[in-house]
Amino acid sequence: MAQQREEDQLYPIAVLIDELRNDDVQNRLNSIKSLNIIALALGEERTRSELIPFLTDTIYDEDEILSALAEKLCELVDLVGGPKHAHCLISPLESLAASEETVVREKAIESLKVVAAKQSPEEFEKHFLPLIQRLATSEWFTGRSSSCSLFPVAYATLPATSIDNQNQLRKMYTELAKDETPMTRRGAATILGPFAAATHAKMAETDPAAAIAIIKDEIIPLFNLFANDDQDSVRLQSIPACVEIARLLDNETTDNELSQTMKGLISDKSWRVRYMVAQSIVDLQETFGSELIVRDLIPGFTALLKDNESEVRAQASSKIKLFCLALPESTRSDVVMNNILPIVKELVNDVNPHVKTSLAGVIMSLAPILGESDTIENLLPLFLTQLKDECPDVRLNIISNLAALNDVIGIEQLSQTLLPAITELAADNKWRVRLAILEHMPLLAQQLGRKMFDDRLGELSLSWLLDHVYAIREAATVSVRKLVATFGSEWAKTVVIPKVLELSEEQNYLKRMTMLFCVNQLLEVLSKETVEEDLIPAIKNLSKDPVANVRFNVAKTLANMGEVVEAAVFESKIKPTLEELLEDSDADVKFHADAALQPKIEKMDCLTESVPKTEVKAF
């Protein structure tokens, strides 16, 4: 009996071993994901003495398995006996942290951070610091590179009185910063900012002056080292570090210690470095003093806007709004007019669509800074140019931000300048241009409000239902639905529905088909009463249409209406018409009528415009 109980206790670990050796990757992966269940079944002692050693010694698997294991191990802290025994998880995580696969290493490091956070200071110094030392001095760069990410959390966890260990960590980090492999140096550069913050915070607990001294004497030389590295992958990581370091220093020290190196990075020979500067330019603004901004960052930012690489120009363009808003208020307008706007005028006609798209997303934000007069004189011509740009994303970004312009120049000025251009584009010979404007109509409706939209664009929006291109008619029905969702059912009853119902009297059957498509779209946003009172009678009249395509789409439309109205309305007003269509001479009409009368399991699919092979989609 005792032997049977022992076998039962061994069964979970046997299952785990068996599954880990299974030929099926998914079985092995499922086994790894069940480690916490296995550990719970084994108990704390056996998990420490059997499961963890097994995982440490015998797992050599595919990256997907190792990644799952690296992610799962940190969840076993409580299952191995809590923080005082958490160190037993270090060994397998250490092996994973030295893996060749980057994803595995990253997940192992994140798990090690979780384990470190749960250890007592004594356990941390006893077990975690030796781990960092082993990784930092390992033969392969993978271990050394991984160790870098542990330095900030290690330094922050050490007691303020543990001076020797702090000194040892800084010394090891300095060695990694000078490592022969660029991958390790890149890893060290990536965490320079957090490491500087942790170093400063720990030292400031006891001696604030010494904290600044360490930043000047040890951290800034490393920043300069990274910023002048021969590998651009290392240099670009020094830029976020510069931001973090500058936050720890006063403006004078920042000027003396960081500004020259930062100027070099702004004009770095690698576009990837300049791209990172453009990405971080607003963060640099926040940490640099106003004098440095005027002397270094404004010329640097304008240089990035004129960079010969389109990726840099696009990234810098996307920062125009935040950069200008972060400028000192007293000089903001002058800087925008004299330094930024001349370059913006060039970027509007940039050869790269990504640059123009980025610019279009932020250019409207200059209007509140410049004020009404300068906006009308300098920005409106640029908006008109972008509104006619061949790139649809450029046009979309301009239309999406009309509210900001409206707040500055007023709706009357807006309607006199930009809306005529929109109306002109809406009648463009190229159907794709018309489609782009059409798709933006719901957004324009939100920007302009009901009255202005009705006066200037309402009739235009409905006229697309009669366009000779099917794609335009189809998009118009969707646009009308969105407009009704914006302005409400009452607006639909007075403006939209009369126009839509007029289509049912058109001679061309394609126009009558468009009416059906539009009704199906409107069912989603109209009230039951409106559907019953205004739409059902018109649809019933079309049930006797001479074109079979119209009749079977009537059947499909009535089926969709049945999903919206009350059951009694369906029985009294819809079902009789469907029963009449069951007797139709056309097989497709009978089929769809029969389908509409079946019990409703799910809503029928949206209509599709079906046209006989002998006819064409034109009128």
ChimeraX attribute file (.defattr): number of C-alpha atoms within 10 A of each C-alpha:
attribute: neighborCount
match mode: 1-to-1
recipient: residues
	/A:1	6
	/A:2	7
	/A:3	8
	/A:4	9
	/A:5	10
	/A:6	10
	/A:7	12
	/A:8	11
	/A:9	14
	/A:10	14
	/A:11	15
	/A:12	17
	/A:13	20
	/A:14	13
	/A:15	13
	/A:16	19
	/A:17	17
	/A:18	13
	/A:19	19
	/A:20	23
	/A:21	15
	/A:22	14
	/A:23	9
	/A:24	10
	/A:25	16
	/A:26	14
	/A:27	15
	/A:28	22
	/A:29	20
	/A:30	15
	/A:31	22
	/A:32	25
	/A:33	17
	/A:34	13
	/A:35	20
	/A:36	19
	/A:37	14
	/A:38	20
	/A:39	23
	/A:40	16
	/A:41	17
	/A:42	21
	/A:43	14
	/A:44	19
	/A:45	14
	/A:46	16
	/A:47	24
	/A:48	22
	/A:49	12
	/A:50	13
	/A:51	20
	/A:52	20
	/A:53	15
	/A:54	15
	/A:55	19
	/A:56	17
	/A:57	11
	/A:58	11
	/A:59	14
	/A:60	10
	/A:61	13
	/A:62	12
	/A:63	15
	/A:64	16
	/A:65	22
	/A:66	23
	/A:67	23
	/A:68	17
	/A:69	25
	/A:70	28
	/A:71	21
	/A:72	18
	/A:73	25
	/A:74	22
	/A:75	15
	/A:76	22
	/A:77	22
	/A:78	17
	/A:79	22
	/A:80	26
	/A:81	16
	/A:82	14
	/A:83	19
	/A:84	16
	/A:85	17
	/A:86	24
	/A:87	21
	/A:88	19
	/A:89	22
	/A:90	23
	/A:91	16
	/A:92	20
	/A:93	28
	/A:94	23
	/A:95	16
	/A:96	24
	/A:97	30
	/A:98	24
	/A:99	21
	/A:100	14
	/A:101	16
	/A:102	15
	/A:103	16
	/A:104	23
	/A:105	26
	/A:106	20
	/A:107	23
	/A:108	31
	/A:109	24
	/A:110	18
	/A:111	23
	/A:112	23
	/A:113	17
	/A:114	16
	/A:115	23
	/A:116	25
	/A:117	15
	/A:118	16
	/A:119	21
	/A:120	15
	/A:121	14
	/A:122	12
	/A:123	17
	/A:124	23
	/A:125	18
	/A:126	12
	/A:127	16
	/A:128	22
	/A:129	21
	/A:130	12
	/A:131	18
	/A:132	23
	/A:133	15
	/A:134	15
	/A:135	24
	/A:136	25
	/A:137	15
	/A:138	15
	/A:139	10
	/A:140	15
	/A:141	22
	/A:142	22
	/A:143	24
	/A:144	27
	/A:145	26
	/A:146	27
	/A:147	29
	/A:148	27
	/A:149	22
	/A:150	23
	/A:151	25
	/A:152	19
	/A:153	16
	/A:154	22
	/A:155	24
	/A:156	18
	/A:157	18
	/A:158	19
	/A:159	14
	/A:160	16
	/A:161	12
	/A:162	11
	/A:163	12
	/A:164	8
	/A:165	17
	/A:166	20
	/A:167	12
	/A:168	13
	/A:169	19
	/A:170	17
	/A:171	13
	/A:172	18
	/A:173	21
	/A:174	17
	/A:175	15
	/A:176	24
	/A:177	24
	/A:178	16
	/A:179	17
	/A:180	11
	/A:181	15
	/A:182	19
	/A:183	18
	/A:184	25
	/A:185	29
	/A:186	26
	/A:187	22
	/A:188	31
	/A:189	28
	/A:190	23
	/A:191	20
	/A:192	30
	/A:193	25
	/A:194	19
	/A:195	28
	/A:196	23
	/A:197	21
	/A:198	19
	/A:199	22
	/A:200	24
	/A:201	19
	/A:202	21
	/A:203	20
	/A:204	15
	/A:205	11
	/A:206	12
	/A:207	13
	/A:208	13
	/A:209	11
	/A:210	13
	/A:211	20
	/A:212	21
	/A:213	14
	/A:214	15
	/A:215	19
	/A:216	16
	/A:217	10
	/A:218	15
	/A:219	23
	/A:220	20
	/A:221	14
	/A:222	21
	/A:223	24
	/A:224	18
	/A:225	19
	/A:226	28
	/A:227	26
	/A:228	17
	/A:229	18
	/A:230	11
	/A:231	15
	/A:232	20
	/A:233	20
	/A:234	25
	/A:235	26
	/A:236	26
	/A:237	25
	/A:238	33
	/A:239	29
	/A:240	22
	/A:241	24
	/A:242	25
	/A:243	21
	/A:244	20
	/A:245	25
	/A:246	23
	/A:247	17
	/A:248	18
	/A:249	17
	/A:250	13
	/A:251	17
	/A:252	13
	/A:253	14
	/A:254	20
	/A:255	17
	/A:256	9
	/A:257	17
	/A:258	19
	/A:259	19
	/A:260	13
	/A:261	17
	/A:262	22
	/A:263	14
	/A:264	14
	/A:265	22
	/A:266	25
	/A:267	16
	/A:268	19
	/A:269	11
	/A:270	16
	/A:271	20
	/A:272	17
	/A:273	24
	/A:274	28
	/A:275	24
	/A:276	21
	/A:277	29
	/A:278	26
	/A:279	19
	/A:280	18
	/A:281	25
	/A:282	23
	/A:283	19
	/A:284	24
	/A:285	20
	/A:286	16
	/A:287	21
	/A:288	24
	/A:289	16
	/A:290	15
	/A:291	12
	/A:292	18
	/A:293	20
	/A:294	16
	/A:295	11
	/A:296	17
	/A:297	23
	/A:298	20
	/A:299	16
	/A:300	22
	/A:301	25
	/A:302	19
	/A:303	17
	/A:304	26
	/A:305	27
	/A:306	18
	/A:307	18
	/A:308	11
	/A:309	16
	/A:310	20
	/A:311	18
	/A:312	24
	/A:313	28
	/A:314	25
	/A:315	23
	/A:316	29
	/A:317	31
	/A:318	23
	/A:319	21
	/A:320	26
	/A:321	18
	/A:322	15
	/A:323	22
	/A:324	20
	/A:325	16
	/A:326	15
	/A:327	20
	/A:328	13
	/A:329	11
	/A:330	8
	/A:331	10
	/A:332	16
	/A:333	20
	/A:334	14
	/A:335	16
	/A:336	21
	/A:337	15
	/A:338	10
	/A:339	15
	/A:340	20
	/A:341	17
	/A:342	13
	/A:343	16
	/A:344	22
	/A:345	14
	/A:346	12
	/A:347	22
	/A:348	22
	/A:349	15
	/A:350	16
	/A:351	10
	/A:352	16
	/A:353	19
	/A:354	19
	/A:355	24
	/A:356	26
	/A:357	25
	/A:358	22
	/A:359	28
	/A:360	28
	/A:361	23
	/A:362	18
	/A:363	23
	/A:364	26
	/A:365	18
	/A:366	23
	/A:367	22
	/A:368	16
	/A:369	20
	/A:370	19
	/A:371	14
	/A:372	16
	/A:373	12
	/A:374	15
	/A:375	20
	/A:376	19
	/A:377	10
	/A:378	16
	/A:379	22
	/A:380	19
	/A:381	15
	/A:382	21
	/A:383	22
	/A:384	18
	/A:385	14
	/A:386	25
	/A:387	24
	/A:388	16
	/A:389	18
	/A:390	11
	/A:391	17
	/A:392	18
	/A:393	20
	/A:394	24
	/A:395	25
	/A:396	20
	/A:397	21
	/A:398	22
	/A:399	24
	/A:400	18
	/A:401	19
	/A:402	20
	/A:403	18
	/A:404	16
	/A:405	26
	/A:406	18
	/A:407	13
	/A:408	19
	/A:409	18
	/A:410	13
	/A:411	18
	/A:412	10
	/A:413	14
	/A:414	20
	/A:415	17
	/A:416	10
	/A:417	16
	/A:418	18
	/A:419	16
	/A:420	15
	/A:421	15
	/A:422	21
	/A:423	15
	/A:424	13
	/A:425	19
	/A:426	21
	/A:427	14
	/A:428	13
	/A:429	9
	/A:430	10
	/A:431	15
	/A:432	14
	/A:433	18
	/A:434	20
	/A:435	21
	/A:436	19
	/A:437	24
	/A:438	25
	/A:439	17
	/A:440	15
	/A:441	23
	/A:442	22
	/A:443	19
	/A:444	21
	/A:445	20
	/A:446	16
	/A:447	19
	/A:448	19
	/A:449	13
	/A:450	16
	/A:451	11
	/A:452	15
	/A:453	20
	/A:454	16
	/A:455	9
	/A:456	15
	/A:457	22
	/A:458	18
	/A:459	14
	/A:460	16
	/A:461	23
	/A:462	19
	/A:463	13
	/A:464	23
	/A:465	26
	/A:466	18
	/A:467	18
	/A:468	15
	/A:469	16
	/A:470	16
	/A:471	12
	/A:472	20
	/A:473	25
	/A:474	18
	/A:475	17
	/A:476	26
	/A:477	25
	/A:478	18
	/A:479	24
	/A:480	25
	/A:481	22
	/A:482	20
	/A:483	24
	/A:484	21
	/A:485	17
	/A:486	17
	/A:487	15
	/A:488	14
	/A:489	18
	/A:490	13
	/A:491	16
	/A:492	22
	/A:493	15
	/A:494	10
	/A:495	16
	/A:496	21
	/A:497	19
	/A:498	12
	/A:499	17
	/A:500	23
	/A:501	19
	/A:502	13
	/A:503	20
	/A:504	22
	/A:505	15
	/A:506	13
	/A:507	9
	/A:508	12
	/A:509	19
	/A:510	26
	/A:511	23
	/A:512	22
	/A:513	24
	/A:514	23
	/A:515	26
	/A:516	29
	/A:517	24
	/A:518	24
	/A:519	25
	/A:520	21
	/A:521	18
	/A:522	24
	/A:523	20
	/A:524	15
	/A:525	17
	/A:526	20
	/A:527	15
	/A:528	14
	/A:529	12
	/A:530	17
	/A:531	17
	/A:532	18
	/A:533	10
	/A:534	14
	/A:535	19
	/A:536	19
	/A:537	13
	/A:538	16
	/A:539	23
	/A:540	20
	/A:541	13
	/A:542	20
	/A:543	23
	/A:544	16
	/A:545	16
	/A:546	10
	/A:547	14
	/A:548	20
	/A:549	19
	/A:550	24
	/A:551	26
	/A:552	25
	/A:553	25
	/A:554	29
	/A:555	31
	/A:556	25
	/A:557	25
	/A:558	27
	/A:559	25
	/A:560	22
	/A:561	24
	/A:562	22
	/A:563	15
	/A:564	20
	/A:565	18
	/A:566	13
	/A:567	11
	/A:568	11
	/A:569	16
	/A:570	19
	/A:571	12
	/A:572	10
	/A:573	16
	/A:574	25
	/A:575	19
	/A:576	13
	/A:577	20
	/A:578	27
	/A:579	16
	/A:580	13
	/A:581	23
	/A:582	21
	/A:583	12
	/A:584	19
	/A:585	10
	/A:586	15
	/A:587	13
	/A:588	17
	/A:589	25
	/A:590	21
	/A:591	15
	/A:592	22
	/A:593	28
	/A:594	16
	/A:595	17
	/A:596	22
	/A:597	17
	/A:598	10
	/A:599	7
	/A:600	13
	/A:601	6
	/A:602	7
	/A:603	12
	/A:604	14
	/A:605	9
	/A:606	12
	/A:607	17
	/A:608	11
	/A:609	16
	/A:610	13
	/A:611	13
	/A:612	9
	/A:613	6
	/A:614	5
	/A:615	7
	/A:616	9
	/A:617	12
	/A:618	11
	/A:619	11
